[in-house]
Amino acid sequence: MATIQVDVVSAEENIFSGEAKFVALPGESGELGILPRHTPLITRIKAGAVRIERADNGEEEFVFVAGGILEIQPGKVTVLADTAIRGRDLDEAKALEARKQAEQAMKNAKTDVDFAKAQGEFATMAAQIAAIAKLRRR
């Protein structure tokens, strides 16, 4: 059985490193599915869920990323995430509160820059909440 090495890293830590059968993640133009021997590629990714089907036990590993860069090389996938959180560490209550605060910040924004920052935070929290819902459905 063919496998691919997968590394998911953020500025803070190495989130996942291991062999996988399949990886799915949110590319800028839509969901990307990566199997062993995928064509080399470098692209940006947007906020959402990275799903990794582990080669060792077939279980699915789940990581939320808040955007970043994806690099696919022969035999290796590297996700360089702006922020990455293991699925088991996601906190729905915190995400809901952060989304509410971002929504309030958008309403109270005095400049376009303030509005854009709040809008970005709102989109990230909405993606995190969607990722939590996806994790629950597994």
A tleap script that builds the chain and sets N, CA, C and O, in Angstrom:
source leaprc.protein.ff14SB
mol = sequence {
  NMET ALA THR ILE GLN VAL ASP VAL VAL SER
  ALA GLU GLU ASN ILE PHE SER GLY GLU ALA
  LYS PHE VAL ALA LEU PRO GLY GLU SER GLY
  GLU LEU GLY ILE LEU PRO ARG HIE THR PRO
  LEU ILE THR ARG ILE LYS ALA GLY ALA VAL
  ARG ILE GLU ARG ALA ASP ASN GLY GLU GLU
  GLU PHE VAL PHE VAL ALA GLY GLY ILE LEU
  GLU ILE GLN PRO GLY LYS VAL THR VAL LEU
  ALA ASP THR ALA ILE ARG GLY ARG ASP LEU
  ASP GLU ALA LYS ALA LEU GLU ALA ARG LYS
  GLN ALA GLU GLN ALA MET LYS ASN ALA LYS
  THR ASP VAL ASP PHE ALA LYS ALA GLN GLY
  GLU PHE ALA THR MET ALA ALA GLN ILE ALA
  ALA ILE ALA LYS LEU ARG ARG CARG
}
set mol.1.N position { 0.839 -1.181 0.000 }
set mol.1.CA position { 0.000 0.000 0.000 }
set mol.1.C position { 0.886 1.248 0.000 }
set mol.1.O position { 1.795 1.370 0.822 }
set mol.2.N position { 0.622 2.152 -0.907 }
set mol.2.CA position { 1.382 3.399 -1.011 }
set mol.2.C position { 0.931 4.364 0.080 }
set mol.2.O position { -0.251 4.441 0.416 }
set mol.3.N position { 1.894 5.092 0.620 }
set mol.3.CA position { 1.601 6.105 1.633 }
set mol.3.C position { 2.350 7.384 1.281 }
set mol.3.O position { 3.191 7.411 0.383 }
set mol.4.N position { 2.018 8.439 2.016 }
set mol.4.CA position { 2.665 9.722 1.820 }
set mol.4.C position { 2.983 10.312 3.196 }
set mol.4.O position { 2.162 10.237 4.110 }
set mol.5.N position { 4.170 10.897 3.341 }
set mol.5.CA position { 4.559 11.553 4.589 }
set mol.5.C position { 3.809 12.881 4.688 }
set mol.5.O position { 3.783 13.657 3.732 }
set mol.6.N position { 3.204 13.138 5.840 }
set mol.6.CA position { 2.448 14.369 6.051 }
set mol.6.C position { 2.997 15.084 7.280 }
set mol.6.O position { 3.155 14.487 8.345 }
set mol.7.N position { 3.283 16.369 7.113 }
set mol.7.CA position { 3.712 17.214 8.225 }
set mol.7.C position { 2.810 18.442 8.260 }
set mol.7.O position { 2.671 19.150 7.263 }
set mol.8.N position { 2.198 18.688 9.418 }
set mol.8.CA position { 1.390 19.890 9.627 }
set mol.8.C position { 2.079 20.671 10.730 }
set mol.8.O position { 2.197 20.198 11.860 }
set mol.9.N position { 2.536 21.878 10.392 }
set mol.9.CA position { 3.254 22.700 11.358 }
set mol.9.C position { 2.675 24.110 11.402 }
set mol.9.O position { 2.147 24.622 10.416 }
set mol.10.N position { 2.794 24.714 12.577 }
set mol.10.CA position { 2.423 26.122 12.729 }
set mol.10.C position { 3.643 26.843 13.282 }
set mol.10.O position { 4.684 26.228 13.514 }
set mol.11.N position { 3.516 28.116 13.486 }
set mol.11.CA position { 4.626 28.887 14.044 }
set mol.11.C position { 4.963 28.413 15.459 }
set mol.11.O position { 6.107 28.530 15.899 }
set mol.12.N position { 3.973 27.881 16.166 }
set mol.12.CA position { 4.160 27.476 17.553 }
set mol.12.C position { 4.718 26.066 17.706 }
set mol.12.O position { 5.540 25.818 18.588 }
set mol.13.N position { 4.273 25.128 16.841 }
set mol.13.CA position { 4.657 23.735 17.065 }
set mol.13.C position { 4.392 22.854 15.849 }
set mol.13.O position { 3.713 23.244 14.899 }
set mol.14.N position { 4.957 21.651 15.919 }
set mol.14.CA position { 4.675 20.613 14.931 }
set mol.14.C position { 3.395 19.919 15.397 }
set mol.14.O position { 3.380 19.297 16.459 }
set mol.15.N position { 2.337 20.020 14.624 }
set mol.15.CA position { 1.028 19.509 15.023 }
set mol.15.C position { 0.870 18.024 14.681 }
set mol.15.O position { 0.331 17.255 15.477 }
set mol.16.N position { 1.341 17.629 13.499 }
set mol.16.CA position { 1.222 16.231 13.077 }
set mol.16.C position { 2.394 15.894 12.167 }
set mol.16.O position { 2.807 16.702 11.336 }
set mol.17.N position { 2.922 14.686 12.338 }
set mol.17.CA position { 3.936 14.171 11.439 }
set mol.17.C position { 3.764 12.662 11.379 }
set mol.17.O position { 3.844 11.978 12.399 }
set mol.18.N position { 3.527 12.147 10.174 }
set mol.18.CA position { 3.347 10.711 10.037 }
set mol.18.C position { 2.980 10.316 8.627 }
set mol.18.O position { 2.816 11.161 7.747 }
set mol.19.N position { 2.853 9.015 8.425 }
set mol.19.CA position { 2.468 8.465 7.124 }
set mol.19.C position { 0.953 8.452 7.002 }
set mol.19.O position { 0.243 8.187 7.971 }
set mol.20.N position { 0.465 8.743 5.801 }
set mol.20.CA position { -0.977 8.783 5.566 }
set mol.20.C position { -1.324 8.093 4.253 }
set mol.20.O position { -0.496 7.969 3.350 }
set mol.21.N position { -2.571 7.651 4.177 }
set mol.21.CA position { -3.116 7.091 2.937 }
set mol.21.C position { -3.765 8.193 2.097 }
set mol.21.O position { -3.785 8.123 0.868 }
set mol.22.N position { -4.299 9.220 2.788 }
set mol.22.CA position { -5.074 10.263 2.117 }
set mol.22.C position { -5.085 11.512 2.986 }
set mol.22.O position { -5.087 11.425 4.214 }
set mol.23.N position { -5.093 12.686 2.336 }
set mol.23.CA position { -5.200 13.971 3.034 }
set mol.23.C position { -6.219 14.824 2.287 }
set mol.23.O position { -6.216 14.865 1.057 }
set mol.24.N position { -7.089 15.503 3.030 }
set mol.24.CA position { -8.042 16.447 2.429 }
set mol.24.C position { -7.935 17.757 3.198 }
set mol.24.O position { -7.853 17.759 4.427 }
set mol.25.N position { -7.936 18.877 2.465 }
set mol.25.CA position { -7.843 20.178 3.110 }
set mol.25.C position { -8.440 21.261 2.220 }
set mol.25.O position { -8.639 21.053 1.023 }
set mol.26.N position { -8.733 22.447 2.828 }
set mol.26.CA position { -9.400 23.522 2.089 }
set mol.26.C position { -8.432 24.389 1.289 }
set mol.26.O position { -7.776 25.264 1.855 }
set mol.27.N position { -8.337 24.159 -0.002 }
set mol.27.CA position { -7.538 25.025 -0.865 }
set mol.27.C position { -8.304 26.300 -1.158 }
set mol.27.O position { -9.503 26.383 -0.891 }
set mol.28.N position { -7.631 27.275 -1.697 }
set mol.28.CA position { -8.302 28.547 -2.006 }
set mol.28.C position { -9.410 28.390 -3.046 }
set mol.28.O position { -10.395 29.128 -3.035 }
set mol.29.N position { -9.237 27.422 -3.940 }
set mol.29.CA position { -10.238 27.241 -4.998 }
set mol.29.C position { -11.178 26.086 -4.714 }
set mol.29.O position { -11.969 25.707 -5.578 }
set mol.30.N position { -11.105 25.516 -3.509 }
set mol.30.CA position { -11.981 24.411 -3.147 }
set mol.30.C position { -11.222 23.319 -2.418 }
set mol.30.O position { -10.013 23.421 -2.209 }
set mol.31.N position { -11.930 22.285 -2.037 }
set mol.31.CA position { -11.359 21.171 -1.286 }
set mol.31.C position { -10.339 20.410 -2.131 }
set mol.31.O position { -10.590 20.093 -3.294 }
set mol.32.N position { -9.188 20.124 -1.527 }
set mol.32.CA position { -8.133 19.359 -2.190 }
set mol.32.C position { -8.053 17.978 -1.565 }
set mol.32.O position { -8.050 17.847 -0.341 }
set mol.33.N position { -7.989 16.951 -2.394 }
set mol.33.CA position { -7.762 15.593 -1.938 }
set mol.33.C position { -6.404 15.141 -2.437 }
set mol.33.O position { -6.099 15.272 -3.623 }
set mol.34.N position { -5.581 14.607 -1.534 }
set mol.34.CA position { -4.212 14.249 -1.899 }
set mol.34.C position { -3.977 12.779 -1.582 }
set mol.34.O position { -4.151 12.332 -0.448 }
set mol.35.N position { -3.583 12.052 -2.594 }
set mol.35.CA position { -3.215 10.644 -2.462 }
set mol.35.C position { -1.716 10.514 -2.718 }
set mol.35.O position { -1.100 11.428 -3.266 }
set mol.36.N position { -1.121 9.373 -2.320 }
set mol.36.CA position { 0.295 9.162 -2.652 }
set mol.36.C position { 0.535 9.336 -4.150 }
set mol.36.O position { -0.324 9.000 -4.965 }
set mol.37.N position { 1.693 9.858 -4.505 }
set mol.37.CA position { 2.111 10.134 -5.882 }
set mol.37.C position { 1.323 11.279 -6.527 }
set mol.37.O position { 1.197 11.339 -7.751 }
set mol.38.N position { 0.792 12.191 -5.696 }
set mol.38.CA position { 0.092 13.368 -6.219 }
set mol.38.C position { 1.090 14.247 -6.972 }
set mol.38.O position { 2.279 14.258 -6.655 }
set mol.39.N position { 0.613 14.961 -7.941 }
set mol.39.CA position { 1.434 15.904 -8.697 }
set mol.39.C position { 1.989 16.990 -7.763 }
set mol.39.O position { 1.253 17.491 -6.913 }
set mol.40.N position { 3.257 17.361 -7.899 }
set mol.40.CA position { 3.816 18.440 -7.062 }
set mol.40.C position { 2.992 19.731 -7.206 }
set mol.40.O position { 2.498 20.058 -8.285 }
set mol.41.N position { 2.863 20.445 -6.089 }
set mol.41.CA position { 2.002 21.624 -6.059 }
set mol.41.C position { 2.381 22.493 -4.875 }
set mol.41.O position { 2.740 21.987 -3.811 }
set mol.42.N position { 2.302 23.797 -5.061 }
set mol.42.CA position { 2.381 24.749 -3.954 }
set mol.42.C position { 1.188 25.677 -4.117 }
set mol.42.O position { 0.981 26.253 -5.185 }
set mol.43.N position { 0.394 25.822 -3.037 }
set mol.43.CA position { -0.788 26.675 -3.097 }
set mol.43.C position { -1.120 27.182 -1.701 }
set mol.43.O position { -0.681 26.627 -0.694 }
set mol.44.N position { -1.900 28.241 -1.672 }
set mol.44.CA position { -2.391 28.738 -0.390 }
set mol.44.C position { -3.607 27.921 0.023 }
set mol.44.O position { -4.347 27.403 -0.813 }
set mol.45.N position { -3.791 27.822 1.330 }
set mol.45.CA position { -4.980 27.154 1.849 }
set mol.45.C position { -5.757 28.152 2.688 }
set mol.45.O position { -5.196 29.116 3.208 }
set mol.46.N position { -7.040 27.911 2.813 }
set mol.46.CA position { -7.854 28.806 3.629 }
set mol.46.C position { -8.247 28.109 4.921 }
set mol.46.O position { -7.969 26.925 5.113 }
set mol.47.N position { -8.886 28.843 5.790 }
set mol.47.CA position { -9.269 28.307 7.094 }
set mol.47.C position { -10.225 27.139 6.926 }
set mol.47.O position { -11.164 27.193 6.131 }
set mol.48.N position { -9.971 26.080 7.691 }
set mol.48.CA position { -10.846 24.919 7.657 }
set mol.48.C position { -10.159 23.681 8.203 }
set mol.48.O position { -9.121 23.755 8.861 }
set mol.49.N position { -10.763 22.551 7.913 }
set mol.49.CA position { -10.317 21.275 8.463 }
set mol.49.C position { -9.336 20.563 7.541 }
set mol.49.O position { -9.555 20.470 6.334 }
set mol.50.N position { -8.258 20.066 8.122 }
set mol.50.CA position { -7.340 19.163 7.433 }
set mol.50.C position { -7.656 17.776 7.972 }
set mol.50.O position { -7.587 17.539 9.178 }
set mol.51.N position { -8.004 16.861 7.071 }
set mol.51.CA position { -8.304 15.481 7.469 }
set mol.51.C position { -7.202 14.579 6.935 }
set mol.51.O position { -6.876 14.610 5.749 }
set mol.52.N position { -6.641 13.786 7.819 }
set mol.52.CA position { -5.523 12.912 7.469 }
set mol.52.C position { -5.910 11.484 7.811 }
set mol.52.O position { -6.155 11.166 8.975 }
set mol.53.N position { -5.969 10.617 6.800 }
set mol.53.CA position { -6.223 9.202 7.051 }
set mol.53.C position { -4.878 8.528 7.306 }
set mol.53.O position { -4.080 8.344 6.386 }
set mol.54.N position { -4.640 8.168 8.541 }
set mol.54.CA position { -3.349 7.608 8.955 }
set mol.54.C position { -3.115 6.247 8.295 }
set mol.54.O position { -4.047 5.464 8.112 }
set mol.55.N position { -1.867 5.985 7.946 }
set mol.55.CA position { -1.506 4.711 7.322 }
set mol.55.C position { -1.357 3.601 8.353 }
set mol.55.O position { -1.614 2.435 8.052 }
set mol.56.N position { -0.941 3.957 9.577 }
set mol.56.CA position { -0.652 2.934 10.582 }
set mol.56.C position { -1.888 2.256 11.149 }
set mol.56.O position { -1.868 1.049 11.393 }
set mol.57.N position { -2.969 3.011 11.365 }
set mol.57.CA position { -4.156 2.418 11.971 }
set mol.57.C position { -5.455 2.738 11.231 }
set mol.57.O position { -6.526 2.301 11.653 }
set mol.58.N position { -5.377 3.486 10.143 }
set mol.58.CA position { -6.565 3.817 9.355 }
set mol.58.C position { -7.461 4.866 9.981 }
set mol.58.O position { -8.455 5.266 9.374 }
set mol.59.N position { -7.135 5.320 11.180 }
set mol.59.CA position { -7.954 6.340 11.830 }
set mol.59.C position { -7.738 7.692 11.167 }
set mol.59.O position { -6.733 7.926 10.496 }
set mol.60.N position { -8.709 8.572 11.375 }
set mol.60.CA position { -8.625 9.902 10.785 }
set mol.60.C position { -8.131 10.901 11.821 }
set mol.60.O position { -8.693 11.024 12.909 }
set mol.61.N position { -7.080 11.601 11.462 }
set mol.61.CA position { -6.544 12.689 12.286 }
set mol.61.C position { -7.179 13.972 11.756 }
set mol.61.O position { -7.373 14.119 10.549 }
set mol.62.N position { -7.500 14.893 12.650 }
set mol.62.CA position { -8.225 16.098 12.283 }
set mol.62.C position { -7.496 17.303 12.858 }
set mol.62.O position { -7.197 17.333 14.052 }
set mol.63.N position { -7.205 18.306 12.018 }
set mol.63.CA position { -6.514 19.524 12.453 }
set mol.63.C position { -7.241 20.721 11.835 }
set mol.63.O position { -7.559 20.712 10.646 }
set mol.64.N position { -7.502 21.746 12.643 }
set mol.64.CA position { -8.048 22.991 12.115 }
set mol.64.C position { -6.884 23.915 11.780 }
set mol.64.O position { -5.987 24.107 12.600 }
set mol.65.N position { -6.895 24.487 10.580 }
set mol.65.CA position { -5.896 25.475 10.195 }
set mol.65.C position { -6.596 26.793 9.858 }
set mol.65.O position { -7.696 26.799 9.306 }
set mol.66.N position { -5.951 27.896 10.195 }
set mol.66.CA position { -6.527 29.210 9.929 }
set mol.66.C position { -5.901 29.839 8.693 }
set mol.66.O position { -5.756 31.058 8.608 }
set mol.67.N position { -5.531 28.990 7.732 }
set mol.67.CA position { -4.891 29.460 6.518 }
set mol.67.C position { -3.432 29.078 6.515 }
set mol.67.O position { -2.894 28.627 7.526 }
set mol.68.N position { -2.789 29.259 5.366 }
set mol.68.CA position { -1.375 28.947 5.270 }
set mol.68.C position { -0.982 28.523 3.869 }
set mol.68.O position { -1.602 28.922 2.883 }
set mol.69.N position { 0.059 27.707 3.799 }
set mol.69.CA position { 0.622 27.248 2.529 }
set mol.69.C position { 0.680 25.726 2.525 }
set mol.69.O position { 1.005 25.105 3.537 }
set mol.70.N position { 0.364 25.138 1.391 }
set mol.70.CA position { 0.462 23.699 1.181 }
set mol.70.C position { 1.546 23.441 0.150 }
set mol.70.O position { 1.572 24.072 -0.908 }
set mol.71.N position { 2.443 22.509 0.463 }
set mol.71.CA position { 3.451 22.079 -0.507 }
set mol.71.C position { 3.338 20.565 -0.656 }
set mol.71.O position { 3.376 19.827 0.329 }
set mol.72.N position { 3.199 20.114 -1.901 }
set mol.72.CA position { 3.177 18.686 -2.198 }
set mol.72.C position { 4.403 18.376 -3.041 }
set mol.72.O position { 4.615 18.959 -4.105 }
set mol.73.N position { 5.204 17.446 -2.539 }
set mol.73.CA position { 6.370 16.936 -3.253 }
set mol.73.C position { 6.190 15.426 -3.376 }
set mol.73.O position { 5.362 14.839 -2.679 }
set mol.74.N position { 6.961 14.797 -4.259 }
set mol.74.CA position { 6.833 13.337 -4.366 }
set mol.74.C position { 7.046 12.682 -2.998 }
set mol.74.O position { 8.122 12.788 -2.409 }
set mol.75.N position { 6.028 12.021 -2.514 }
set mol.75.CA position { 6.123 11.315 -1.247 }
set mol.75.C position { 5.958 12.149 -0.003 }
set mol.75.O position { 6.082 11.621 1.102 }
set mol.76.N position { 5.676 13.468 -0.140 }
set mol.76.CA position { 5.580 14.309 1.052 }
set mol.76.C position { 4.587 15.453 0.875 }
set mol.76.O position { 4.540 16.110 -0.165 }
set mol.77.N position { 3.796 15.669 1.923 }
set mol.77.CA position { 2.860 16.792 1.986 }
set mol.77.C position { 3.243 17.624 3.208 }
set mol.77.O position { 3.366 17.092 4.311 }
set mol.78.N position { 3.431 18.925 3.012 }
set mol.78.CA position { 3.739 19.819 4.123 }
set mol.78.C position { 2.689 20.927 4.166 }
set mol.78.O position { 2.457 21.620 3.176 }
set mol.79.N position { 2.063 21.078 5.323 }
set mol.79.CA position { 1.109 22.159 5.559 }
set mol.79.C position { 1.764 23.128 6.530 }
set mol.79.O position { 2.015 22.789 7.687 }
set mol.80.N position { 2.038 24.338 6.051 }
set mol.80.CA position { 2.596 25.403 6.888 }
set mol.80.C position { 1.435 26.325 7.244 }
set mol.80.O position { 1.037 27.174 6.446 }
set mol.81.N position { 0.899 26.152 8.440 }
set mol.81.CA position { -0.318 26.849 8.831 }
set mol.81.C position { -0.025 28.125 9.603 }
set mol.81.O position { 0.911 28.185 10.400 }
set mol.82.N position { -0.838 29.145 9.355 }
set mol.82.CA position { -0.760 30.363 10.153 }
set mol.82.C position { -1.022 30.007 11.616 }
set mol.82.O position { -0.259 30.382 12.506 }
set mol.83.N position { -2.085 29.296 11.841 }
set mol.83.CA position { -2.462 28.770 13.148 }
set mol.83.C position { -3.004 27.377 12.914 }
set mol.83.O position { -3.738 27.160 11.951 }
set mol.84.N position { -2.662 26.422 13.772 }
set mol.84.CA position { -3.172 25.058 13.660 }
set mol.84.C position { -3.546 24.557 15.050 }
set mol.84.O position { -2.816 24.759 16.021 }
set mol.85.N position { -4.703 23.897 15.121 }
set mol.85.CA position { -5.202 23.362 16.394 }
set mol.85.C position { -5.657 21.927 16.162 }
set mol.85.O position { -6.441 21.660 15.251 }
set mol.86.N position { -5.170 21.012 16.978 }
set mol.86.CA position { -5.607 19.618 16.885 }
set mol.86.C position { -7.110 19.551 17.122 }
set mol.86.O position { -7.652 20.299 17.936 }
set mol.87.N position { -7.767 18.665 16.417 }
set mol.87.CA position { -9.214 18.524 16.555 }
set mol.87.C position { -9.663 18.339 17.992 }
set mol.87.O position { -10.660 18.920 18.421 }
set mol.88.N position { -8.919 17.524 18.735 }
set mol.88.CA position { -9.306 17.258 20.132 }
set mol.88.C position { -9.154 18.492 21.026 }
set mol.88.O position { -9.710 18.527 22.123 }
set mol.89.N position { -8.409 19.502 20.571 }
set mol.89.CA position { -8.177 20.709 21.369 }
set mol.89.C position { -9.117 21.867 21.007 }
set mol.89.O position { -9.059 22.928 21.627 }
set mol.90.N position { -9.973 21.666 20.013 }
set mol.90.CA position { -10.897 22.735 19.620 }
set mol.90.C position { -11.938 22.953 20.711 }
set mol.90.O position { -12.444 21.995 21.296 }
set mol.91.N position { -12.252 24.203 20.979 }
set mol.91.CA position { -13.212 24.570 22.019 }
set mol.91.C position { -14.346 25.367 21.371 }
set mol.91.O position { -14.167 26.522 20.986 }
set mol.92.N position { -15.504 24.736 21.258 }
set mol.92.CA position { -16.624 25.381 20.576 }
set mol.92.C position { -17.090 26.642 21.298 }
set mol.92.O position { -17.401 27.641 20.649 }
set mol.93.N position { -17.143 26.613 22.617 }
set mol.93.CA position { -17.604 27.786 23.366 }
set mol.93.C position { -16.682 28.991 23.115 }
set mol.93.O position { -17.157 30.111 22.928 }
set mol.94.N position { -15.369 28.755 23.112 }
set mol.94.CA position { -14.421 29.843 22.833 }
set mol.94.C position { -14.584 30.361 21.410 }
set mol.94.O position { -14.537 31.568 21.174 }
set mol.95.N position { -14.774 29.452 20.467 }
set mol.95.CA position { -14.937 29.853 19.070 }
set mol.95.C position { -16.213 30.681 18.884 }
set mol.95.O position { -16.206 31.684 18.171 }
set mol.96.N position { -17.300 30.260 19.523 }
set mol.96.CA position { -18.558 31.005 19.421 }
set mol.96.C position { -18.412 32.400 20.026 }
set mol.96.O position { -18.909 33.377 19.466 }
set mol.97.N position { -17.734 32.491 21.167 }
set mol.97.CA position { -17.521 33.783 21.812 }
set mol.97.C position { -16.626 34.689 20.951 }
set mol.97.O position { -16.892 35.883 20.813 }
set mol.98.N position { -15.574 34.113 20.378 }
set mol.98.CA position { -14.672 34.893 19.514 }
set mol.98.C position { -15.404 35.380 18.267 }
set mol.98.O position { -15.176 36.498 17.805 }
set mol.99.N position { -16.283 34.538 17.724 }
set mol.99.CA position { -17.064 34.966 16.553 }
set mol.99.C position { -17.995 36.120 16.927 }
set mol.99.O position { -18.149 37.074 16.165 }
set mol.100.N position { -18.604 36.028 18.089 }
set mol.100.CA position { -19.502 37.096 18.552 }
set mol.100.C position { -18.730 38.399 18.739 }
set mol.100.O position { -19.219 39.465 18.364 }
set mol.101.N position { -17.522 38.324 19.319 }
set mol.101.CA position { -16.696 39.512 19.504 }
set mol.101.C position { -16.271 40.108 18.161 }
set mol.101.O position { -16.237 41.328 18.000 }
set mol.102.N position { -15.949 39.244 17.202 }
set mol.102.CA position { -15.563 39.740 15.874 }
set mol.102.C position { -16.742 40.424 15.196 }
set mol.102.O position { -16.576 41.441 14.523 }
set mol.103.N position { -17.922 39.866 15.373 }
set mol.103.CA position { -19.128 40.468 14.795 }
set mol.103.C position { -19.368 41.858 15.399 }
set mol.103.O position { -19.713 42.805 14.693 }
set mol.104.N position { -19.178 41.957 16.714 }
set mol.104.CA position { -19.337 43.245 17.385 }
set mol.104.C position { -18.268 44.232 16.906 }
set mol.104.O position { -18.555 45.412 16.704 }
set mol.105.N position { -17.044 43.748 16.725 }
set mol.105.CA position { -15.962 44.611 16.238 }
set mol.105.C position { -16.257 45.127 14.833 }
set mol.105.O position { -15.918 46.266 14.512 }
set mol.106.N position { -16.881 44.308 13.995 }
set mol.106.CA position { -17.257 44.767 12.643 }
set mol.106.C position { -18.283 45.891 12.738 }
set mol.106.O position { -18.204 46.874 12.001 }
set mol.107.N position { -19.247 45.744 13.651 }
set mol.107.CA position { -20.281 46.773 13.818 }
set mol.107.C position { -19.686 48.083 14.335 }
set mol.107.O position { -20.142 49.166 13.968 }
set mol.108.N position { -18.663 47.977 15.190 }
set mol.108.CA position { -18.076 49.160 15.815 }
set mol.108.C position { -16.848 49.700 15.084 }
set mol.108.O position { -16.242 50.668 15.543 }
set mol.109.N position { -16.473 49.106 13.975 }
set mol.109.CA position { -15.259 49.512 13.254 }
set mol.109.C position { -15.366 50.961 12.795 }
set mol.109.O position { -16.386 51.381 12.248 }
set mol.110.N position { -14.314 51.703 13.024 }
set mol.110.CA position { -14.287 53.115 12.635 }
set mol.110.C position { -13.550 53.328 11.313 }
set mol.110.O position { -13.738 54.346 10.647 }
set mol.111.N position { -12.714 52.364 10.944 }
set mol.111.CA position { -11.974 52.486 9.687 }
set mol.111.C position { -12.138 51.199 8.875 }
set mol.111.O position { -12.563 50.167 9.395 }
set mol.112.N position { -11.796 51.284 7.609 }
set mol.112.CA position { -11.858 50.103 6.752 }
set mol.112.C position { -10.880 49.032 7.217 }
set mol.112.O position { -11.161 47.838 7.110 }
set mol.113.N position { -9.738 49.458 7.730 }
set mol.113.CA position { -8.737 48.509 8.218 }
set mol.113.C position { -9.274 47.745 9.423 }
set mol.113.O position { -9.127 46.526 9.507 }
set mol.114.N position { -9.898 48.466 10.359 }
set mol.114.CA position { -10.490 47.815 11.533 }
set mol.114.C position { -11.573 46.830 11.109 }
set mol.114.O position { -11.662 45.725 11.645 }
set mol.115.N position { -12.390 47.234 10.151 }
set mol.115.CA position { -13.457 46.363 9.667 }
set mol.115.C position { -12.867 45.114 9.017 }
set mol.115.O position { -13.350 44.007 9.254 }
set mol.116.N position { -11.830 45.283 8.202 }
set mol.116.CA position { -11.211 44.146 7.519 }
set mol.116.C position { -10.596 43.164 8.516 }
set mol.116.O position { -10.709 41.952 8.335 }
set mol.117.N position { -9.950 43.670 9.561 }
set mol.117.CA position { -9.385 42.796 10.593 }
set mol.117.C position { -10.486 41.997 11.284 }
set mol.117.O position { -10.361 40.786 11.467 }
set mol.118.N position { -11.549 42.669 11.661 }
set mol.118.CA position { -12.658 41.999 12.340 }
set mol.118.C position { -13.331 40.992 11.415 }
set mol.118.O position { -13.730 39.912 11.851 }
set mol.119.N position { -13.456 41.343 10.153 }
set mol.119.CA position { -14.068 40.447 9.179 }
set mol.119.C position { -13.218 39.180 9.005 }
set mol.119.O position { -13.759 38.080 8.894 }
set mol.120.N position { -11.901 39.336 8.980 }
set mol.120.CA position { -11.007 38.186 8.877 }
set mol.120.C position { -11.133 37.267 10.087 }
set mol.120.O position { -11.176 36.045 9.947 }
set mol.121.N position { -11.190 37.859 11.260 }
set mol.121.CA position { -11.356 37.068 12.494 }
set mol.121.C position { -12.707 36.362 12.502 }
set mol.121.O position { -12.804 35.206 12.916 }
set mol.122.N position { -13.747 37.051 12.048 }
set mol.122.CA position { -15.074 36.442 11.982 }
set mol.122.C position { -15.060 35.235 11.043 }
set mol.122.O position { -15.611 34.186 11.375 }
set mol.123.N position { -14.435 35.379 9.878 }
set mol.123.CA position { -14.371 34.273 8.907 }
set mol.123.C position { -13.596 33.087 9.472 }
set mol.123.O position { -13.984 31.937 9.264 }
set mol.124.N position { -12.508 33.358 10.181 }
set mol.124.CA position { -11.719 32.282 10.784 }
set mol.124.C position { -12.533 31.539 11.840 }
set mol.124.O position { -12.512 30.309 11.886 }
set mol.125.N position { -13.241 32.268 12.677 }
set mol.125.CA position { -14.041 31.631 13.723 }
set mol.125.C position { -15.220 30.851 13.122 }
set mol.125.O position { -15.580 29.783 13.618 }
set mol.126.N position { -15.813 31.388 12.060 }
set mol.126.CA position { -16.892 30.659 11.388 }
set mol.126.C position { -16.361 29.344 10.812 }
set mol.126.O position { -17.027 28.312 10.896 }
set mol.127.N position { -15.165 29.386 10.229 }
set mol.127.CA position { -14.556 28.164 9.686 }
set mol.127.C position { -14.234 27.183 10.808 }
set mol.127.O position { -14.394 25.974 10.641 }
set mol.128.N position { -13.781 27.698 11.951 }
set mol.128.CA position { -13.467 26.815 13.081 }
set mol.128.C position { -14.741 26.146 13.605 }
set mol.128.O position { -14.723 24.958 13.928 }
set mol.129.N position { -15.819 26.878 13.693 }
set mol.129.CA position { -17.095 26.317 14.148 }
set mol.129.C position { -17.578 25.252 13.166 }
set mol.129.O position { -18.073 24.204 13.581 }
set mol.130.N position { -17.437 25.514 11.875 }
set mol.130.CA position { -17.806 24.515 10.861 }
set mol.130.C position { -16.932 23.269 10.979 }
set mol.130.O position { -17.417 22.151 10.805 }
set mol.131.N position { -15.652 23.457 11.272 }
set mol.131.CA position { -14.740 22.318 11.442 }
set mol.131.C position { -15.136 21.493 12.659 }
set mol.131.O position { -15.075 20.264 12.623 }
set mol.132.N position { -15.537 22.157 13.727 }
set mol.132.CA position { -15.988 21.446 14.926 }
set mol.132.C position { -17.222 20.611 14.594 }
set mol.132.O position { -17.327 19.459 15.014 }
set mol.133.N position { -18.148 21.188 13.844 }
set mol.133.CA position { -19.358 20.444 13.445 }
set mol.133.C position { -18.992 19.234 12.592 }
set mol.133.O position { -19.574 18.161 12.751 }
set mol.134.N position { -18.036 19.404 11.692 }
set mol.134.CA position { -17.591 18.295 10.838 }
set mol.134.C position { -16.955 17.200 11.681 }
set mol.134.O position { -17.183 16.016 11.438 }
set mol.135.N position { -16.164 17.587 12.663 }
set mol.135.CA position { -15.510 16.625 13.559 }
set mol.135.C position { -16.553 15.815 14.331 }
set mol.135.O position { -16.388 14.609 14.513 }
set mol.136.N position { -17.599 16.453 14.774 }
set mol.136.CA position { -18.656 15.742 15.509 }
set mol.136.C position { -19.383 14.714 14.652 }
set mol.136.O position { -19.831 13.686 15.159 }
set mol.137.N position { -19.500 14.987 13.365 }
set mol.137.CA position { -20.234 14.070 12.463 }
set mol.137.C position { -19.457 12.814 12.139 }
set mol.137.O position { -20.043 11.853 11.641 }
set mol.138.N position { -18.147 12.780 12.405 }
set mol.138.CA position { -17.354 11.611 12.033 }
set mol.138.C position { -17.748 10.400 12.811 }
set mol.138.O position { -17.174 9.328 12.617 }
savepdb mol mol.pdb
quit
